[in-house]
């Protein structure tokens, strides 16, 4: 049955909804509060119409005149007095926390820098007379003679003369070939380039100089420019160019024949290293293999490396990040060299980088320290410091037998200030085998 339509009527509503009533009677509706910012704006407009007191206006005008007069006097003084070097340095170093750091695009010259900025920063090594005498005992009596770029070029000239004689006598070897003689015009051009580089400060390099890395006989051309007479600024720019355009083996020859001799000569003359030569060493580390083979290893093997040179080169190694494999290879080579004081300094600096060294390098360093156990000579403080850093950084990479070897070396070469600390590091550390056993147990669990 269907529903009865008459019984489903809706009840009439008693009143309209509230929002409808408010809309019909706006007088009784909600009042809008005046926004605070309009009130503040109106108050400000009212205050602007008020005038200042005459006495206050007079005081303000007098103060303004005095300030303007003082500004004009200061401006006249600045025009009369030249700019001081210290003021120039402060402006150049504004916004930089690192001493010796300059804005990009600025090429500082010797006329604009004082003595503090002309030389690179490095840590001074304090060596007492007793320890200096100990280090002298490890220096070779006859330092190894190094070959310079001039020696290599003279050897090539002698070979060329010998080849000409063989050709004249008919005994020339068909497989023996030498580069042809240089054109006199080429010699003249690069002689003038060398003269420009001897007084170079900033700006663009000669185009003839920029093409040297692309030449097959770049060593002979470079010899014509006389690298020994280059300014420090030119040496830095040349290092940048050769690092960017030469392969590692060729860059190594440039470092060994040009840059190393230039750096050592500057340190010997000034007892410091010029700022731009310091930058050149940092730039050379962009090719770490060439840097170690061309600068670090020849310097250590020369037998005449001073602590001043070692501290400056060590400062460069500290500031630049070096790949782990190159650092490991350098430590392996330094550990096998004949011992000198600078060797310990370089080993300590490379160990302080806290790289994860291969076990082969760790074993070589243990052998390096252990071979002095029966040496009758007293070991310098640098040797004890490098051993302390080694035990602090890599004590967990040592096996129990290696710990015993180092403890025996410390006992035979005891240092009252460093020896107990080395012993404490070794005794309170976990050996390599114990760490590996614990890892295996954790994997089984």
Long-range contacts (C-beta under 8 A, 24 or more apart in sequence): 85-112, 85-113, 85-114, 86-114, 88-112, 89-113, 89-114, 89-117, 100-275, 107-201, 107-202, 107-203, 107-233, 108-275, 109-201, 109-202, 109-233, 110-201, 113-275, 117-275, 118-274, 118-275, 119-270, 119-272, 119-273, 119-274, 119-275, 119-278, 120-272, 120-273, 120-274, 120-275, 120-277, 120-278, 120-279, 120-312, 120-315, 121-315, 122-273, 122-311, 122-312, 122-314, 122-315, 123-311, 123-314, 123-315, 124-311, 125-307, 125-308, 125-310, 125-311, 125-345, 127-307, 127-381, 131-380, 131-381, 134-377, 134-378, 134-379, 134-380, 135-307, 135-340, 135-341, 135-380, 135-382, 137-377, 138-339, 138-340, 138-341, 138-377, 138-380, 139-303, 139-304, 139-340, 139-341, 140-303, 140-338, 140-340, 142-303, 143-302, 143-303, 143-304, 144-301, 144-302, 144-303, 146-261, 146-298, 146-302, 147-257, 148-257, 148-261, 149-219, 149-222, 149-223, 149-227, 149-257, 149-258, 149-261, 150-223, 152-219, 152-257, 153-219, 153-220, 153-223, 156-220, 179-216, 179-217, 179-220, 182-217, 182-220, 182-221, 182-224, 186-221, 187-224, 190-221, 190-224, 190-225, 191-224, 191-225, 193-225, 194-224, 194-225, 194-226, 194-229, 194-230, 197-225, 197-229, 197-230, 197-231, 197-234, 197-238, 198-226, 198-229, 198-230, 198-231, 198-234, 199-231, 200-230, 200-231, 200-233, 200-234, 200-237, 201-231, 201-233, 202-233, 205-234, 205-237, 205-238, 205-241, 209-238, 209-241, 210-241, 213-241, 213-242, 213-245, 213-246, 213-250, 214-245, 218-250, 219-253, 219-257, 222-254, 222-258, 227-258, 227-262, 228-261, 228-262, 228-265, 230-262, 232-266, 232-274, 232-275, 232-276, 232-277, 232-280, 233-276, 235-259, 235-262, 235-276, 235-277, 235-280, 236-276, 236-277, 236-279, 236-280, 236-283, 239-280, 239-283, 239-284, 240-280, 240-283, 243-283, 243-284, 243-286, 243-287, 248-287, 248-289, 248-290, 249-290, 251-284, 251-287, 251-290, 251-294, 252-287, 252-289, 252-290, 252-293, 252-294, 253-294, 254-294, 255-284, 255-290, 255-291, 255-294, 255-295, 256-293, 256-294, 256-295, 256-298, 259-284, 259-294, 259-295, 260-294, 260-295, 260-298, 260-299, 263-295, 263-309, 263-312, 264-299, 264-309, 267-306, 267-308, 267-309, 267-312, 271-308, 273-312, 278-312, 278-316, 281-312, 281-313, 281-316, 282-316, 282-319, 282-320, 285-316, 285-317, 285-320, 285-322, 288-322, 288-323, 288-326, 289-326, 289-329, 292-326, 292-329, 292-330, 292-333, 296-330, 296-346, 297-333, 297-337, 299-342, 300-334, 300-337, 300-340, 300-342, 300-343, 300-346, 301-337, 303-340, 305-340, 305-342, 306-342, 307-341, 307-342, 307-345, 309-342, 310-341, 310-342, 310-345, 310-346, 311-345, 313-346, 314-345, 314-346, 314-349, 317-346, 317-349, 317-350, 318-349, 318-352, 322-350, 322-353, 324-355, 324-356, 324-357, 327-353, 327-355, 327-357, 328-355, 328-357, 328-358, 328-361, 331-357, 331-361, 331-364, 331-365, 332-360, 332-361, 332-364, 335-361, 335-364, 335-365, 335-367, 335-368, 336-364, 336-368, 339-372, 339-383, 341-380, 341-382, 344-380, 344-382, 344-383, 344-385, 344-386, 345-382, 345-386, 347-386, 347-390, 348-382, 348-385, 348-386, 348-389, 351-386, 351-389, 351-390, 351-393, 351-394, 352-389, 352-393, 354-393, 357-394, 357-397, 359-397, 359-432, 362-394, 362-397, 362-398, 363-402, 365-390, 365-394, 366-398, 366-402, 366-405, 366-406, 369-406, 369-409, 370-405, 370-406, 370-408, 370-409, 372-409, 372-413, 373-405, 373-408, 373-409, 373-412, 373-413, 374-412, 375-413, 378-413, 379-413, 379-415, 381-415, 381-418, 383-413, 384-413, 384-415, 384-418, 384-419, 384-422, 385-418, 387-418, 387-422, 388-418, 388-421, 388-422, 388-425, 391-422, 391-425, 391-426, 392-425, 395-425, 395-426, 395-429, 396-429, 396-430, 396-431, 396-432, 396-435, 397-432, 398-426, 398-429, 398-431, 398-432, 399-431, 399-432, 399-433, 400-431, 400-433, 403-429, 403-431
